[in-house]
Amino acid sequence: MGNFQDLDHLDGVSISTTTANLYGNHRDDLVLFYFRKGATYASVYTQSKLISENIKWNLNIKTKKINALLVNTRNANAFTGKNGFKGLKLLADDLSNMLTEKQKEEEEKPEKIKPADILFACTGTIGETFPTEKIKSSIPDLIKKIKYTQNKYIWMKAAMGILTTDLKPKIAMEECKIGNKLIKIYGIAKGSGMIYPSLATTLGFVFTDLSISSSVLKQLLKKNIKTTFNAISCDGDTSTNDMVSIFATGEANNSQINNVKDSKLEKFNNCLHTVLLNLAKRVVADGEGASKFITVSTINCKTEEDAKKISFSIANSPLVKTAIAGQDPNWGRIIMAIGKANVNLIPNKLSIKFGSFNIVEKGQLSNSYNEIEVAEYMKDEKIDITVDLNVGKKNFTAYTMDLTRKYIEINSNYRS
């Protein structure tokens, strides 16, 4: 988790960061991703019934290619009503006009970029007036600072520019070959609190130079999101702004992929899953006040849904999370969380492990259980919990963090 991979140049993606002084300390708080030749794309969004204005904007976009993504921090643009949506339209008008002028200046065959060719991502406080004018006045600087050649420093600036309460930037990369073409997959994300995606304030953006249709990208993203961003929880709260998107520039010049069953996709699909899981785990590891990274695996269930219910019942339990924060091997709280998950099980088949230590075997305390040894294990920064129902073959793994005094301190002072 502490290592940052060496993301470099990815053809077709241009990045710019600047400050709109949204935090009052002149940190980068605006990030622009510009696709000068367009990019096919796919997105998944929060399943909250109250969604931000930028999610509403994005859901109205019907084009199959996107030219820009603008990300702002500090303000979620949620519960801001007509003025919040109107602000995005004003920003889209300005961005489209300025990027069209840039096309005329720099491209042999310039294209007109329309407001509907632009996506928005917003993150920050819910219910505060959207700072349209501050962002609007910063757009010329964003356009001026567009970098056509990327390196690790620029990717890191982008990852830093989208953070809110996060302590660390989150970046990941993988490469694979399709035929003789090297394909790059780069990703950045943010999220630290309000994390329980149902697709926290979680944003994830993945970029590739693969030539692939939007419809296939959508299928790949929906498939891989289930066991990555939809397998994490910091505090059990789903944001109004959750958004994970993938953009494909086509600059690798592979033969276009239009079918999700294309055999050439297997390596790419595996690499995409690795990038998404890497980013999702980094969100959990950087959860607000976290001192432990917790993996909860529920195995040998009748259905994957049963396994998911139990994993998240444990991962979202304040009693489990506080016990782990206190390094207490209180396995009774795991029993409690399993029992409340509303899953049919056979008690005398149930087994539980902390790391490699057997806690419960066949429905009763293991003869090998040694609380002193397990208490020593609970001091580790990474804690693995395995629940085995022994009634089927379906599994699910969730990732979470502990609940510490620091979490309460951060959130009681969030707007101070």
N, C-alpha and C positions, 0 to 999 in steps of 0.2 A: 504493500500500500504506500510505502514511503518513496518508491522509485517513480520517476517520471520518464516515460519513453521519449525517444528522440523524433518527434514529429518534424517533418521537413516540408518540402514543397509538394502541393497537390494541384495538378493542372486544373484550371477552371474555377478555382476558389480564390477570391480576394478578400482580405480582412482589413478592417479599420476599427480603431478604438479611440474614444475621446471622453471628455467629461462634460456633462451638462450641469455639473455642480449640484446634483440631486441630493447628495449627502452633506453638502456644505463643507467638504474637505478636499475638493478637487481631485478625488480618485476617479479612475476610469469607471464610468457607469453606463456608457452606451457602446454597443458593439454592432458593427455592420458586416454582414457576409454578403459579398457581391458576386454573382455568377454572370460574367460578362457575355457568355454565349448561352445562358440559361442552364437550368438543371432540372431533370425530372425529380420528383420528390414524393414522399409519403409522410403522414403524421398520424400519431395517435394522441388523443386528448383526454383530460380528466372526465370521469363519469359523474362528477358532482352535479347536482341539479341547479346549483348556482355557479355560473361560469363567468370568467372575466370577459371584458369587452374585446380583447385581442383574440380570444378563442372564438368568439362570435364572428369576428372579422375573418379569421382563417377558415372557418367552416363555410363561409360564403364564397371562398375562392374556388373556382371550377376549372381553371387552366391546368394543363398537365405539365407545364414548365414554369419555374419560378426564377426571377432575376435577383431577388434580394431578400434577406431576413434581417430585421432590425430588432435588437434585444435591448431593453432598458431594465435597470434595477431600481430599487428603493420604492417603486410604486407598482402595485399589482394591476392597476386599472380594472379592479373588480368592484362591483356595486357602485359604479360611478355614473351609470345611466347614459342618457343620450349624449352628454358632453364628453364622456370617455370615448365613446365610439366616434363621435365627430372629430375628436382630437386625432384619432388614428387616420381618419380620412384626410385631414389637413397634412399630416406627416407623409402619408402615402402620395399625395399630390406633389409635395415638394420633392420628395425622394425620386419619384418617377421623372419629374421634369429635369432635375439635376443629373440623374443617371443617363437620361436620353441625350442631354448635351454632352456628357462624357463620351457616350457612344459616337456621336458625330465628330468629336475631336480625335478619337483614337482608333476607331474601327474602320476597316475598308468597306464593310457592308453594315453600317449602323442600323440598329433596330430601335423602334420606339418602345420604350418601357412604360407600361401602363400601371396605374395604382393597383390593379388586380393581379399584377405580377410580383407583389410584395407581401411577405408574411411578417407578422409581429409576434414577439414573445415578451411578456412583461412579468416581473417578479418583485415582490416587496410587500408593503403594507396594504391590506384590503380596506377599501372605503374612503381613502383620501383622494382629494381632487387630483386628476391626472395632470402632470406638469407639461402640458402641450407646448407652451411657449418656450420653456427652457430647452426642451428637446428640439423643437423646431429651429431655434437659433443656433443649435450645435450641428445641424445637418451639413452646412457648407464645410465645416472643419472635418467631419467624417468623410465627405467626398474627397476632400483635398488629401487626406491621409491614407487613402486606399493603397494597399500594398499588393502588387501583382505576384510577387515572389515571396513565399512564406518560409519561415524557419521555426525552430523550437521556441525562440523568444517571442515571436509574434503569436504563435498558438497559445503560449502561456499568458500573454497579455489579454488575449480574448477570453481565456478561461478565468482569469482574475477579474475581468471586467463584468462578468455576469454573476458574481458572487453576492450574497446578502450576509447572512450570519455565518456562512461557511468560514472555516479557518484555512482551508487548503484548496487550491485549484484542482480540477479533476480532468485529466486527459488520458487517452488511451489510443493505441493503434495496432493494426495487424496488416499483414501483406499476404497475398496469395497469387498464384498464377492461373490464368484462364488461357489455355493454349500456350502461346509464347509471350503473352502479355502479362506484365506485372501489374497487379491491381492493388491499390492502396485503400485502406479504410481507416479514417481518422475520426476521433470523437472527443467532445468536451461535454461537461455536465455541471450542474450546480444543484445544491439541495442540502439541507442540514436539519431543518425542522419542518413540521407539518408534512411528514413523510409517510404516506401509505397509499401509493399510487393505485388508482383503480382505473386504469386504462384498458413533492410533496412539496413545500413549494419546489417541485422537481422540474428542471428543464434539462433535456438531453438533445444534442445535435451531432449527427454523424454525417460524414462527408466521404464520398468515394469518387474515383475517376472512371468507374465501370460504366459501360454503355448498356442501359437497362430501362425498360418501360416503367412508368409510374405504377401501373397495375400490379406488376410483379414485385416492385419495391414494397407496395402496401401489404401484399400477402406475406412477404418475408418479415416485415416489421411486426405485423400482428402475431405471427407465429413465435418470433423470438422474444417479444416483450413479455410473454407469459411467465417465463422462467428467469427473467432479468429484472427489469424495472417493476414488474408486477409481482416480484417475489421479495420485495424489501419493505421494511417498516421501521421507522424510528420511534414514532409516538402514536401511531394508529389514526392519525388525522389526515384526510385527503384534501389536497389543495383545490382551490377554484381555478388554478392556472397550470396544472400539470400538462406537459407537452413534450413529446419526444418525436423528433423528425429526422429523416434521412434524405440527403441530397446527392444526386448522381450527375456528374458533369459530362460523362461520356468521352472524356479526353484520353482514356486508355486505348481507344480505337479498336476494342475487341468487336467481334461480330455481335450486333445488337441482340440482347436477350429479351424475348417477349413471352416466354412460357416458364412458369414457376417449376415445372417438372423437367426443365432442361438439365441434363446431367452435368453440364459445365458449372452449374450453380452450387454444387455440393461443398466445395472448398470455400467459396465465398460465403455461403450460409453459415458454415462453422466459424469462420473468422468474424462475421458480423455478430454472432452470438457471443463470442469471446469479448469483443469490444463493448457490447452493451452490458454484459455481466461485470466486466472490469469497472465500468463507469458506475453501475448500480451499487457495487460493493464499496466503491470509494465514497458514495453518498452516505451509506450507513456508517462507514468507518469515521467519517467526519461529522456524524450526527451531533446535535447540540449537547455539549457536556459529556459526550461519550468517553468512557474509559475502557470499554470492552467491545470487541466485535464478536457477535454471537451468530452461529449457524444452527438452525433448527431443521433437522431432517426427519420427516415422518415416512416410514417405509412399509412395504408389504400390506397395503390397504386394498380394499375392494375397488375403490375409485380414486382417481387423482384428486377429485373435489374433496373427498374425505381427508386425504393426506394434507391438502391445502388448508382445510378448516382447522385441523389440529395444529399444524405448524404455526399458523397465524394466531391461534388462540394462545399459544405459548409465547410467541414473539411479541404480542400486543398486551400481555398481562403486566400491569404495573407491579404486582406482587412478585412475579418471576424476575422482572427487570431490576427491581430494587434489591432482591436477594443476591443477584449476580453482582450488582454494584458493590454490595457488602461482602462479597467473596464467601457467601454462605451457601453450602451445598444442600439447600432446603428442597429436596426432591418432592416433598409433599405438595409444593406449589405447582410442580409440573403435573402431578396427578390431578390437582384441581383444574388446571387449564385444559387437560385432555378431556376430563369429564364434562366440562361446560361447552365443549365444541359441538355437541349434538350430533355425534357420529356413533353409529352402531358398532360395538366392539365386544370382544370376548375377554373379560378381565383376566382369566387365567392363562391367556396367551400373550399378554402384554409384557414387553421388555423396554427398559429405559437405560441409556448409557450417557454418562458425562465423559466426553473424550473417549478413552479406551477403557474407562472404569464401568463395570457392570453395576447398576444401581438396583434395578428391578428385573427379575427373570421369572417368566411364566406366572406373572401376577403377584409375586411376593418379593420382599427384600432379598437381594442376592446374598448367598452365604459368604461370598468373597468381599462384600462391602466393608470398606474401612474408611470411616468418616475423616480421619486425620489425613489420609492420602488424598481423598477427594477434595478436602478443604485446601490442600496445597495446590491442587490443579486449578482451583477457582481463582488463584492469584494470577493466572496467565492472562494476557491481553486478548487472546482468542479462545473462545469457549465453544465447544461443539456439543450439541444435545441431539441424541438420536432416539426416536420413539419407534418401536417396531410393534405393529399390531398383529403380525403373523396371520392375517386372514385373506391376503391377496397378493398382487404383484405390482400395484401402483404406488408411486412415490412422489413426494414434493419437498423441496428445500426452500426455506425462507431465511432471510438474513436480517438481523436487527442489531440493536445496541442496548446497553444497560441504561437505567434511569438514575441519574445522580443529582446531588444538590445543585450542581452547576447548571443542569437543564432547567431547574426551577428558577434559578437566579437569572439566567439568560432571558427566559420568557416572562418573568415578572417585571423585567426592566426593558422589554423589547422596544417600547416607543419612548422611553425616557431619554 
